Amino acid sequence: MPPRFLLAFAGLYGGYGMVSPFLPAFLAERGLDPRAIGLVLAAGTGVRLLAGPLAGRLADRRGAGRGVLAACGVLTAGATLAFLAGHGFPALLAVGILYAAASAPLAPLADALALPAAAAGRFAYGHLRGAGSAAFIAASLAAGLVAGQVGTAAVRLLRSGGFLRLVLAAALVIGSHAVHDAFAVIRWREAGVSPAWIGLLWAEAVAAEVAVFLVLGPPLLDRLGPGRALALAAAAGILRWSVMALTAALPAVAAAQALHGATFALLHLACLRRIADTVPPHLAATALTLYGSVGLGLAAAGLTLAAGALYAALGPGAFWVMAALCVPAIPLALSLRRDPDGTSRDAVTARLDLVRPHQPN
């Protein structure tokens, strides 16, 4: 695997791992109630719906994917540090919007740079994405320990370094899921779970993600096809959120967190397989940012906006709403078993496979 891509994905997902488990708790420490936290997160998600596709389109039109990625990395690092100076709802809302706009294109543009090299057989995308998830695990564990000792604010400083490393990685490359995220940590903290254990729970989820990206996902996707793989991910979501609604006991939560391998990694691999089969290469950045910002972000924006009110009214019962939303996803996913042009799943997946390791002749 080329070190340049490995460094880029490690910097990107290591940065995510520094703070993703603790952002809601950080906002709560700054005086925001659940409704205000939901509004900040929802506003950021809404901004992502515009910022991601616009950056992707700019990258495609200018042929400047690496430059746009680097610029967004610098802006994200600055916005991350700005969170430290924010107090109260208006300031944190403004910083949250700035951060969302800057960070929205990062993962899709990194994918857009990596996928052509994967298609050329230089490496399997799943291996690269798994390495990024491994960096998330390490960063999440470190952030949990730091947050437990000196508070969540310090994690912001750590994360800015992760995105600055992403900028460096992007320069080197020139040579070559809403309620859970918002309120699971708050619920666990209310139940007495320590920050270190919270970091472990998030790391366990991403370890399951790594296992799917590297080992389980590609053969499972080959066997099921994108449609049935997406349906399996939705079924896993029903089970995962049902457990979250019922209990905060560590054994049950740990078992539910392992389902992240299906609810995210398998879903992501299936979506990328579908995109690779149907989108021309010259529109790859646009398609991937639309997928990341609109395909995933549109639903997340509405759900995150409602999450604060749901959690305030229902408490852990809000997770039942998430479980219910996964139910209609199953028939929708199964409807994707045939390509738009009517060809069978086997014919489609034979065209271009970006997630299986390259087999030399």
C-alpha positions in Angstrom: 0.0 0.0 0.0 1.5 3.4 -1.0 2.7 5.3 2.2 1.3 8.5 0.9 -2.3 7.2 0.9 -1.7 5.4 4.2 -0.6 8.7 5.8 -3.5 10.6 4.4 -6.1 8.2 5.7 -4.4 7.8 9.0 -4.3 11.6 9.5 -7.9 12.0 8.5 -9.5 9.2 10.5 -7.1 9.7 13.4 -8.3 13.2 13.6 -11.9 12.0 13.6 -11.1 9.6 16.4 -9.6 12.3 18.6 -13.0 14.0 19.2 -16.0 12.2 17.6 -16.9 10.3 20.8 -16.7 13.4 22.9 -18.1 16.4 20.9 -21.6 16.2 22.5 -20.0 16.0 26.0 -17.8 18.9 25.1 -20.8 21.0 24.1 -22.6 20.0 27.3 -19.6 21.1 29.4 -19.9 24.5 27.6 -23.5 24.9 29.0 -25.6 23.6 26.1 -28.7 21.4 26.9 -29.7 18.5 24.7 -31.9 20.6 22.5 -29.1 23.1 21.9 -26.6 20.3 21.2 -29.0 18.8 18.7 -29.4 22.2 17.0 -25.6 22.7 16.7 -25.1 19.3 15.3 -28.0 19.5 12.9 -26.9 22.9 11.6 -23.5 21.5 10.9 -25.0 18.5 9.1 -27.2 20.9 7.0 -24.2 22.9 6.0 -22.5 19.7 4.9 -25.3 19.1 2.4 -24.0 22.1 0.5 -20.4 22.3 1.3 -19.5 18.7 0.4 -21.0 18.6 -3.1 -19.8 22.2 -3.9 -16.2 21.3 -3.0 -16.5 18.0 -4.9 -17.7 19.8 -8.0 -15.0 22.4 -7.7 -12.4 19.7 -7.4 -13.7 18.0 -10.6 -14.1 21.1 -12.6 -10.6 22.4 -11.7 -8.9 19.1 -11.6 -7.7 20.2 -8.1 -8.8 17.4 -5.8 -5.5 17.5 -3.8 -5.5 21.3 -3.5 -9.1 21.5 -2.3 -8.5 18.7 0.2 -5.4 20.5 1.6 -7.3 23.8 1.9 -10.2 22.1 3.7 -7.7 20.4 6.0 -6.2 23.8 7.0 -9.7 25.3 7.6 -10.8 22.3 9.6 -7.7 22.6 11.9 -8.5 26.3 12.5 -12.2 25.6 13.2 -11.2 22.8 15.6 -9.1 25.2 17.6 -11.8 27.8 17.5 -14.1 25.5 19.5 -11.8 26.1 22.5 -12.7 29.8 22.5 -16.5 29.2 22.1 -18.9 29.7 25.0 -22.7 29.8 24.8 -25.0 28.7 22.1 -24.4 31.5 19.4 -20.6 31.2 19.4 -20.6 27.4 19.4 -23.2 27.3 16.7 -21.1 29.6 14.5 -17.9 27.5 15.1 -19.9 24.3 14.5 -21.1 25.6 11.1 -17.6 26.7 10.1 -16.2 23.4 11.2 -18.8 21.4 9.3 -18.3 23.4 6.1 -14.6 22.9 6.2 -14.6 19.2 7.1 -17.5 18.0 4.9 -15.4 17.4 1.8 -12.4 15.7 3.5 -13.4 12.0 3.5 -15.1 12.1 0.1 -12.2 13.8 -1.6 -9.7 11.4 0.0 -11.8 8.6 -1.4 -11.9 10.2 -4.8 -8.1 10.3 -4.8 -7.7 6.8 -3.6 -10.3 5.0 -5.8 -8.5 5.4 -9.1 -5.3 3.9 -7.6 -7.3 1.1 -6.2 -9.0 0.5 -9.5 -5.5 0.3 -11.1 -4.8 -2.6 -8.8 -2.2 -0.9 -6.6 -4.0 -1.8 -3.4 -7.5 -2.8 -2.2 -9.6 0.2 -1.0 -10.9 -1.9 1.9 -7.3 -2.3 3.2 -6.6 1.4 3.0 -10.0 2.3 4.7 -9.3 -0.3 7.3 -6.0 1.3 8.1 -7.8 4.6 8.6 -10.2 3.0 10.9 -7.3 1.5 12.9 -5.9 5.1 13.3 -9.4 6.1 14.5 -9.2 3.3 17.2 -5.8 4.5 18.4 -6.8 8.1 18.5 -10.1 7.3 20.2 -8.4 5.4 23.0 -5.9 8.1 23.5 -8.6 10.8 23.5 -10.6 8.8 26.1 -7.5 8.7 28.4 -6.8 12.4 27.9 -10.5 13.4 28.4 -10.6 11.4 31.6 -7.5 13.2 33.0 -7.8 16.8 31.8 -11.2 17.2 30.2 -12.7 17.2 26.7 -11.3 20.6 25.7 -7.8 19.2 25.4 -9.0 16.7 22.8 -9.7 19.6 20.5 -6.0 20.5 20.5 -5.1 16.9 19.7 -7.5 16.8 16.8 -6.2 19.9 15.1 -2.9 18.2 14.9 -4.5 15.2 13.1 -5.9 17.4 10.4 -2.7 19.3 10.0 -1.1 15.9 9.3 -3.8 15.4 6.7 -2.6 18.6 4.9 0.9 17.2 4.8 -0.4 13.9 3.5 -2.4 15.6 0.8 0.8 17.3 -0.4 2.6 14.0 -0.5 -0.3 12.4 -2.6 0.5 15.0 -5.3 3.2 12.5 -6.3 1.1 9.7 -7.0 -24.0 7.4 10.9 -27.3 10.7 14.2 -28.8 10.2 17.4 -26.1 7.8 18.5 -23.3 10.2 17.8 -25.2 13.0 19.5 -26.4 11.4 22.7 -25.0 7.9 23.3 -21.9 9.3 25.1 -24.1 11.6 27.2 -26.3 8.6 28.2 -23.3 6.5 29.0 -21.8 9.3 31.2 -25.2 9.6 33.0 -25.1 5.9 33.6 -21.7 6.3 35.2 -19.5 5.0 32.4 -16.0 6.6 32.6 -14.4 8.4 29.7 -11.8 5.7 29.4 -14.5 3.1 28.9 -16.3 5.3 26.5 -13.2 5.5 24.4 -12.9 1.7 24.5 -16.5 1.3 23.4 -15.9 3.6 20.4 -12.6 1.8 19.7 -14.4 -1.5 19.8 -17.0 -0.3 17.2 -14.2 0.9 14.9 -12.3 -2.4 15.4 -15.4 -4.2 14.1 -15.3 -1.7 11.2 -11.7 -2.6 10.5 -12.5 -6.3 10.5 -15.3 -5.8 7.9 -13.2 -3.5 5.7 -10.2 -5.9 5.8 -11.5 -9.4 6.1 -15.3 -9.9 6.3 -16.7 -7.3 4.0 -15.3 -8.0 0.5 -16.2 -11.7 0.4 -19.6 -11.0 2.0 -20.3 -8.3 -0.6 -19.3 -10.6 -3.4 -21.7 -13.2 -2.1 -24.6 -11.0 -1.3 -24.2 -8.1 -3.8 -24.7 -4.4 -2.8 -28.5 -4.7 -2.4 -28.6 -7.6 0.1 -25.5 -6.2 1.8 -27.3 -2.9 2.5 -30.3 -4.8 3.7 -28.1 -6.8 6.1 -26.7 -3.5 7.4 -30.2 -2.1 8.0 -31.1 -5.3 9.9 -28.0 -4.9 12.1 -29.1 -1.3 12.7 -32.5 -2.4 14.0 -30.8 -4.8 16.5 -28.1 -2.2 17.5 -30.5 0.7 18.2 -33.0 -1.6 20.0 -30.2 -2.7 22.4 -29.3 1.0 22.9 -32.9 1.8 23.8 -33.2 -1.0 26.3 -30.0 -0.7 28.4 -26.7 1.1 29.1 -25.2 -2.0 30.7 -21.6 -2.4 29.5 -21.9 -6.0 28.2 -25.0 -5.3 26.1 -23.6 -2.0 24.9 -20.3 -3.7 23.9 -22.2 -6.3 21.9 -24.2 -3.6 20.2 -21.1 -1.5 19.4 -19.7 -4.5 17.5 -22.6 -4.2 15.0 -21.0 -1.0 13.7 -19.0 -3.2 11.4 -22.2 -3.9 9.6 -24.1 -0.7 10.1 -21.3 1.4 8.7 -18.4 -0.5 7.0 -20.5 -3.0 5.1 -22.9 -0.2 4.1 -20.0 1.9 2.9 -18.3 -0.8 0.9 -21.7 -1.7 -0.8 -22.3 2.0 -1.7 -18.8 2.4 -3.1 -19.2 -0.7 -5.2 -22.5 0.7 -6.5 -20.9 4.1 -7.3 -17.9 2.5 -9.0 -20.2 0.4 -11.2 -22.4 3.3 -12.3 -20.5 6.6 -12.2 -17.9 7.8 -14.8 -14.4 8.4 -13.5 -14.5 12.1 -14.4 -17.5 12.6 -12.0 -16.1 10.6 -9.1 -15.5 13.5 -6.7 -18.9 14.9 -7.4 -20.6 11.6 -6.9 -18.7 10.8 -3.7 -19.4 14.1 -2.1 -23.0 13.9 -3.1 -23.1 10.4 -1.5 -21.4 11.6 1.6 -23.2 14.9 2.0 -26.6 14.3 0.5 -27.1 10.6 0.5 -26.0 10.2 4.1 -26.2 13.9 5.3 -29.8 14.7 4.2 -31.3 12.2 6.5 -28.8 12.9 9.2 -29.6 16.6 9.2 -33.3 16.1 9.9 -32.6 13.4 12.4 -30.0 15.4 14.3 -32.3 18.4 14.3 -35.0 16.2 15.9 -32.5 14.3 18.1 -32.3 16.9 20.9 -36.1 17.1 21.3 -36.4 13.3 21.0 -33.8 12.7 23.7 -35.2 15.4 25.9 -38.7 13.9 25.6 -38.0 10.2 25.4 -34.5 9.7 26.9 -33.1 6.4 25.7 -36.4 5.7 24.0 -35.2 7.9 21.2 -33.2 5.0 20.0 -36.4 3.1 19.2 -37.0 5.8 16.6 -33.7 5.0 15.0 -34.5 1.3 15.0 -37.8 2.0 13.3 -36.1 4.1 10.6 -34.0 1.1 9.6 -37.1 -1.0 8.8 -38.1 0.6 5.5 -34.4 0.6 4.4 -34.5 -3.2 4.0 -37.0 -3.3 1.0 -35.3 -0.2 -0.5 -32.0 -1.9 -0.4 -33.3 -5.1 -1.8 -34.7 -3.2 -4.7 -31.1 -2.4 -5.7 -30.3 -6.0 -6.6 -30.6 -5.1 -10.3 -28.6 -2.4 -12.1 -30.6 0.5 -13.6 -29.9 -0.9 -17.1 -31.5 -4.2 -16.2 -28.4 -6.3 -16.0 -28.0 -8.8 -13.2 -26.0 -8.3 -10.0 -23.3 -10.7 -11.2 -22.8 -8.9 -14.4 -22.6 -5.5 -12.6 -20.0 -6.6 -10.0 -17.9 -8.2 -12.7 -17.3 -4.8 -14.3 -15.2 -3.1 -11.7 -14.2 -4.3 -8.2 -12.5 -1.7 -6.0 -12.8 -3.5 -2.7 -11.2 -6.8 -3.4 -7.4 -7.1 -3.3 -5.7 -7.1 -6.7 -4.8 -10.5 -7.9 -1.7 -10.4 -10.1 -1.6 -12.4 -13.3 
